[in-house]
């Protein structure tokens, strides 16, 4: 597997150490890796949004003395808001509130003082998730909902945002914004079998979502990275929250 990773930390010494650790872990995993290392947040954001670099993983440092617009939090919130589909690992030299952590939906969070104990296992867990998305390819015969053109789709799991049903047909909605009707008579339970159990979740009897593309969860809706709001069954919400590893906490205001 080939990986593209973006590293951001304003602490030069730690950033250099992190670079070497990432190279070592990728070698252990058997992956080739391309790494961009940044200490300027504006250059990092320019690399993503202006230059169009596609990173599989962003490793973002959080330092207590960083200015708000220089923090890894700011980068994480921006890339999540604009639907940039990369995994995010946060490494912090202080212990921020759960609210701040969850506001940018990281895939991993580690305090730097626990780095030697936790980083290798956390990194490998995230890399395995990326590997899973890269390997699986699904083929569908479909009709483009905008042009009525018949097409053959070859898709990885991360290409798919969600499935839903329309007029007794299954529709597939891609992360690019394109939508298709599947020509074969299938049910959502049939297409769910094409993916690994951890990848997709039935949030409603009419809607099967790719959990990787979930941006936020509210009482009755799930918002995807493309800002599409989908109906959430009340009885499925708890299971979804557990699946997403979201911590439910009571915050005293």
C-alpha positions, 0 to 999 in steps of 0.5 A: 500500500502507498500512503500520503501523509501530512504532518503539522506541528509547530514544535520543530524538535517533536516534528522531526522525531514524529517524522522518523517514527512515521517512517519506521511504522510504515516500514514495519507495516510494509507500506511505502510512504510520501510525507509532507512536513509543515510548521506553518498552518497556512502552507499546510492548508494551501497544500490541501485546498489550493494545490489539491494534494490528497493525503490519506492521513493528517497527523496534527500537533496541538501545542498549548502555546499555539495561537488559535489560527496556528493550532492543529485544531483549526486545521482539523476543523477546516478539513472536516468542514470542507469534507476533505476525506483524510484520516486525522490523528491528533497529538497534544502536549496538553489535555484539552476538553472532550468537547474540543477534541470531538468538535473536529472528529479525529480518528485518533487522539494521543497525549504526547507524554504517552507517545511511546506507549500509544502511538504505534498501536494508534497509528497501526489501527488508523493505517489498517482502516485506510488499507481496508478502504483502498483494497475493496473494489465493488462493480455496479451496473447503474444509470446516472441520475442526472443524464440517464446514461448507463454506466459501469461503476468500479468503486472503492468503499471510500468513493461511496458516501451513502446508499438510499432507496427511490421507487423500489430501487437502490441509489448510490451517492458518491463522495464526488456528488454524483448519484446513480440508480443501480440497474439490478434489483437489489435491497440495501441488505444486499449492497451492505454485504459488498462492504465490511461491517465496520464500513457502513451502517443502516441509519434508517430503513431507507438509508445505508451510510459510509461511516467514514463520510459522517460529519455530524450526528444530531437527534434526528439526522446524520450530516455527511461530509458533502453537507447532505442531511439524512434521516436517522432512526431514533432506535438506531442512534445509540448503536451508531454513536457506539460504532463511531466511538463517540463519547457521550458526556454530560458537560456542566455549563 
